[in-house]
Amino acid sequence: MGKAKKKKKGLLNRFYRFIAKILILFFVATLFQVLALRFIDPPFTTSILILHAKNLFSTETYIIPKGEWRDLKDLSPSLVKAVLASEDQKFMDHHGFDFRELKEAVKDIFNKSRVRGASTITMQTSRTIFLWRDRSITRKVMEAYYTVLIEFVMPKVRILELYLNTVDWGSGIIGAEAAAKKYFNKSAADLTDEEAALLAAILPSPHVWSPVNPSRQVLARQKRILKSMGRMHL
């Protein structure tokens, strides 16, 4: 083997080792990041950090969502049921991905029928806490990666607790407690089945739909959620 080939092979080997080290460091850092949130309530999400940055460097003023952390045991069981019924009925059984829903969503796209949501609660939690908002392939790959990590590291109850405290529930509102106080002037611990179902009903579009002045579509969703709640055993 000539000197030029040896040099080229040596450079390639160093490059591969460098890439391997970067990937290992990335995995260790993200694993630690997710593991920390199993025990520590997140003080902010990536979305909130981005809004703060925009306020610093933009002439526009962006509303920073505010919330109050509540442990899962301090939330109304009705709200927990309603959100599971609305967003992810197989949450306790799957490992982050509902492949049946994903398959049906793909079918809907090809049939040009109503597009259904195929994101699980774990997937939504991963993008809310760790990622940015867009529909790029990079974001989707990162969402899948964090979903696997979250399911590997955290129990289901913690994932649900993180979701209910960080989900966007309307302009300036983050999490269940802030939503309950804003819309119904009460703590999330005291929500009735009907109120909980209304809050869950607006989750797909919280900046358009209202639980206080519900549209026909929201009321129809509330009715379906209440029916599903009646069949659930938690």
WOSUL-V563595 format. One record per helix or strand. SS is the DSSP state (~ for helix, > for strand). FROM is the first residue (numbers start at 1). TO is the last residue. If there is no record, write none. Layout:
ss=SS from=FROM to=TO
ss=SS from=FROM to=TO
//
This chain:
ss=~ from=3 to=39
ss=~ from=46 to=57
ss=> from=66 to=66
ss=~ from=72 to=74
ss=~ from=77 to=87
ss=~ from=99 to=111
ss=~ from=121 to=130
ss=~ from=137 to=153
ss=~ from=156 to=166
ss=> from=168 to=168
ss=> from=173 to=174
ss=~ from=176 to=184
ss=~ from=188 to=190
ss=~ from=193 to=201
ss=~ from=203 to=205
ss=~ from=216 to=231
//
